[in-house]
Amino acid sequence: MSGIAVMRALLLASDPLVAKVPADRVVAGDLPKGTVIPAITIEQVSSVDRRPVRMMPVQRVTDRVQVTVHAQDAVERLKLIGLVRRAAAGKLGDFDLVARVSVQTDGQGPDFTGPTGIKMRAQDFMVSYNEETSVAAAPVHDEDALALWARRSVAATDAEMAADDEYIRGLKEDGIWAKLDLLKIRPQRDEQAARLDYVNAAFDDIAVNSPTFLRGQGFIGDQIAAYLDSGFDPAAYPSAKYKAADAHLGVWLGTDISSGTQFDVGHSRAMIAGRNGAVAIVRSNQTAALNVALAVPTSIGFFCWTRRDANGFWTVKDDGVPVYSAQVAAGISLNQTLLSLAARTSGGVPANFSGRLQLAMMSGAGLTDLDLANFHARTKRRLQLAGAI
């Protein structure tokens, strides 16, 4: 857990602040395009380790974290800075993932106006906490986690390795890992790592027409032509676990946009669109005429549908109860690869480009109700460790 994650947790624990700025507008890194103001961004400026002459199993780390308020006018800016300071200044204690946390203010930046007239001001904090060092016994990492890190252009940090290792081991313990063809975790420090497939190196994403990468969050499309191509065609891949009557498709979204024409993941026979009015739209190995609606309050969060036989499928939002739809499977993709931030027409042409933020996506064989619950819980924790939710 980083200073950014500690700071976000403190801000979201403040009811007066959240009443002014909802949780989906308190973000780590860049502010997503189109975010409603007021909003708050959190970034790390620097990190310093205390280095004694003799290393101990635990060392003290201090992160300088900058919290920037984005307001509609100067009065709102002043109120937001006050709420931020009251939420975090002088806080002490233990968090879920780090111990002996201490937070102190360390000066404010000047008032300034953004290019669209947004009124901004930054408040710096010094976030100190205890972190384990290499003096402790070196961990024995999962072999699939090691293979994943070996493909990274930028080396994984200890915190990233611990998070990935826990996530992969957990999915294996739950029996989910063996059912996967694809798994993407988008909140990474660099764009190349965010395109990697956790399960199969052959299906690392290719970015087409430059979808926007937000460091520490994920990818956003332009709603015009940008998307990610996994290269995975379940009809053509001999070892595919995804079958017509035994399959799942899932996505985790980070922004709330209502649009029935923006598809977040899919091809012509399968897709998920996070929200159109009060419903999400899903297609489970069927044609476009047989889309199914699932009642949802927001497009933010985890969506997944799964087939366990040819007669129907279940759809779930977050940790809710899976909803059954009686619908015979028509077949899998027509020699088409699975896309993120878009889907395909029956002719294979990329279309329905999404502008929603994608934090994760997954696909493979059918999942049980317990699998769905465990997959949601494991992925939620992985995204929390990244500071993305």
N, C-alpha and C positions, 0 to 999 in steps of 0.2 A: 504494500500500500504506500503511495507517495503522499507528499504534502498536499498535492492537488486533491487527491481523494479525501484526505482528512478535512480540508477546507470545504469541499462540496458537502460533506456529511454534516458539518457544523452549520452551514448556511441553510440546508434543507431541514435541520432540526429546529429552526427558528420560525414559529408560526407567524409572527408579524411580517417577516421577510417574504415567506412563501405566499402570504395573502396578497402581497404586491407583485411578486415575481414567481409564477408557478414553476414547479420543479423542472419541466421540460425546457425552460428558458434559462436555467442555471447550468451552463455547459463548460466542459473542459476544452480548452483550445479555441479555435475560431468559431465565431457565431455563424450558424447556418444561414444561407441566403433566404430572405423572406421571413426571418424570425420576427415575431411581434415584439415591439418595444413597450414596456421596459424589459431589459434582459441583463444578465450578468455573465461574464466570461472569467475563467480561472486559468492562469498560466504559471509555469515555473520559470523563474528568472535564473536561479542557480541552486546548487546543492553542495554542501560542505560536510565532509566526514571529520570527526574528531579523531586524530591519529596519535595515540599514546606511544611511548617508546616500546612498550610490550603490548602486542595485540591481544585482545580478550574476545571471548565468544560473542559478546554484544558490544557494539559501538554506537556512539551518539551521532545522529545525522541531523543537520539543519537545512531545510529547504526554504529558500526565499520564494514565496508565492505571491503573485500579483492578482488582485481581484479588481476587475474593471466593471463599473456600472454603465449601462447604456440607457439614457433617459430621454423623455420627450422634451423636457425643458429644464432650466437651471434649478428650479425649486424641487422638482422630482429627483434630480441628480443629488442634491444635498440630502434629501430624506433617505435615498437608497444607500448612500455612503454611511449615514448614521446607523441604518439597520444592519449593514454588513459588519461594521465595527462592533456593535452590541452582540451580534451573533457569534463572533469568533474571538475577539480580543480577551486575553487573559485566561482562556480555557485550558484546563488540565484534565488528565485522566487517561484511561485505556480505551482503545477502539477494538473492533472485532479483529483487526489484522495487525495492529501495531500497539506497543506498550509505552507508557510514560510519555504521553504526548503533552507538549507545552506550546501554546500559540501566543505570540506577542505581536503587536503592531510595530511597523518599522517605516513609517512615513507615507505621505500621499504624494501623488504626482499632480501636475497642474490640471486645471479644467481645460478641456479642448472640445472642439466640435468636429464630428465625423463628416465624411463627404456628403451624406444625405441629410445633414442637419441634426444628427443625433448628438445629444449632450453627454459627454463622457468624463469620467475621472477614475484614476486607479488608486487603490490602497494596497500597500505592501504589508505582508505578514512574514514573520519568521516562525516556521513550523518545525519544532524539534521532536525527535522520537528515537526509540531504540531499534537497532537493526542488527540482525545476526551477521557475523563475519565468517571469513573462511577458516578461522581457527576451529570452528565447530567441524564435526565430521562431514566430509564432502558427501552430498546426497547422491544416491544411485538413481539416475533418471530413467524413465521409461524409454525403450528403444525407439518407439515411434516419435516421441518428443525429440530425441536426439537427432533423428533423421530430418525432422521439420526444421530444427535450428540450423542444421548444416546447409540448408538451402537458402538461408537468409543472406541478403547482401550486407546488411548491418547486423552485427552480432547481437544476440539477445542479452538483455541484462539479467542479473540474478533474479530480480523480481518477476520478469517476464517468464523466465524458465520455470520458476516455482509455480506460477499461475498455470502455464501450459501443462506442466507435469501433473499437477493436481487434477486439471480438467480431463486430460486424456485417461489417466488412471481411473478417475471416477466413471467416465463413460464405459470403460472396459469392465469395471466392477458391476455396473448396472446392466451389462449385456447389450448396450446400444452401439458401441464402437464397431462390432462385427457386422452390423446392419447398414453401415454407412458407405455410400459411394463418394459423397462430397461433404465437406465441412469447412466453412470459412468464418474466421473471427476477424472482423474488420478493424477494431480499435488498436492500431499499432503506431509505432513511432515513425514508420516510413511506408510509402506507398507500395513498394515491392512486397514487404511482409504482409500487407493487408490483402494482397492478391493470392497469396499462397493457399493451397488446399491442404488441410491438416491430414487428410487420409491418403491422397494419391497425388504424387508430383506431376503425373501426366495431365492433371486437371487444374493446374494453377491458372487463374484468370488472365485473360488478355484484355487490356483496356482499349476500347474502341471509341474514337471521337472524344477522347479526353474527359471522362467523368471526373468530377471534382473530388479530390481526396482531402479530408479534414483530419489532421494529425490527432491521434488519440480517440477518433470517433468512427470514421468509416467513409463510405462513398456516397455522393449525391449525383444524380444525373441532371441533364439540362432540359428534360422534357421534350427534346427535339431530336437528338441523334446519338447521345452518349450512352454507353452501356458496358457491361463486363461479360465476356464470353468464356464459359468454363471449359469449352471443348468437349464436354461430356454429352454423348448421345446414347441414351440407354438402349436404343434399338440396335446400335452398331457395336457396342462394347461387349465383348464375349463374357466378361466376368461381372457384368452389371447386376447389382442386387435389386435395383429398381425394375419391377415387372408390372404388367398391366393390372394384375389382381393382387399385387403384393408390393406396395410402394408408399413412400411418404415424401412430402415436400414442405419445407419450412423456411421462415424468414423472421428476423428480429429487426424492427424498424425504430428509428429514433426521432421522427418528426410526424406531426399530425397534419396531414393534407387530405382533404376530401376530393376524390376524383375517381370515377369509374373507368377512366381511359388510361390511367397510369398503372401499369403492371409492374410489381416489384421483383418478381422472379417467375420464370416459366419458359415454355415453348408453346406450340399451337394446341397441344392436348392437355397441358397442365399449367396452372398459374395461380398466383395470389395477388390481389390488389387490396392494399391495406384498409381503405375506407372509401365508400361512396355514400355520402349522407350518413345514415345510421347503420350501415352494413358493410362488411368486407365481402369481396367477391372472390370465389374460388372455383377452380376447374380441376377435376380429378380424373385424368385419363379419359377425357370426353371431348366433345366438340364444343365450339363457342356457344351454340344454341342451348346448351345444358349447363350453364354456369349456376352455381348455388350461392345464396346469400347467407351470411352469418351476422347476427346482430352484434355490433361493437360500439363502444363509446368513443374510441380513438384509434388512430392507426399506429400509435406508439405501442411497442411491445412485441410479444412472440405470437406468431401465427403458424399453425401446422395442420395439414390434412394428411390422413393415412388410410390406405386400403389394406384390408386383411383378406379379402376375397373379391370376386368379380361382381357381387351383387350390390355393394354400397360402400360408403366411406364415412369417416368421422373427421370433424373439424374442431379445433380447439383454439381459444385465445388465451394466452398467458397460462395461469394455473386453474382455469375454469373446467367445467365438466364438458367432455367431448360431445358434440352434437352429431347424431347419425342422419345421413341422407341416403335413402334407397335409390340407387342409380347404378345400372349395369355399366361396367367399364367398356369403352369402345376400342381401347388399345393404347399403346404408348406413342412416343413422338415419331413423326414421319421423317426419319433420318435427319433430325434436327438437334443441335446442341442446346443445352440449358443456359439461359441468360439470367443475369442480375440487372436490375434497373430497367428491364424491358421484357418482352416475350417475343413470339414470332407469329406470323400469319400462317395459314395452312400451306402457303407457298414457300415458307421458310424465311421470309423477309423480316428482319427485326422491326418491331413496331411497339406502340403503347409505352413510350419511354417515361420513366418515373423521375420525379423530383424529390422523392422522400429519401431521407438518410437511412442507409442500410448498415446495421451493426453486425449482422451474422446471417448466414444462410446454410441450409443443410438438405440433403436428399439421400434416399436409399430405400431399403426394404421397409415393409409395413411395421408399425410400432403398436405395442399394447397401450392401454390406458396408463399403466404404471410407467412404461417407457416415456410417454409424453410428459408425465409429471416430473420424472427424473431429468429428462432432457431440458425442460424449462428451468428447473432448479439449478442444474449444473451450469447451464449457459448464462443464467442470470448472475451467478457468482463470478464466472469468468469475466463478464462485462463489468461487474462491480470492481473486481481487482484491477481492471484497466482504467477505472475512473470514468467510464463511458455512461453509466447509469447510476 
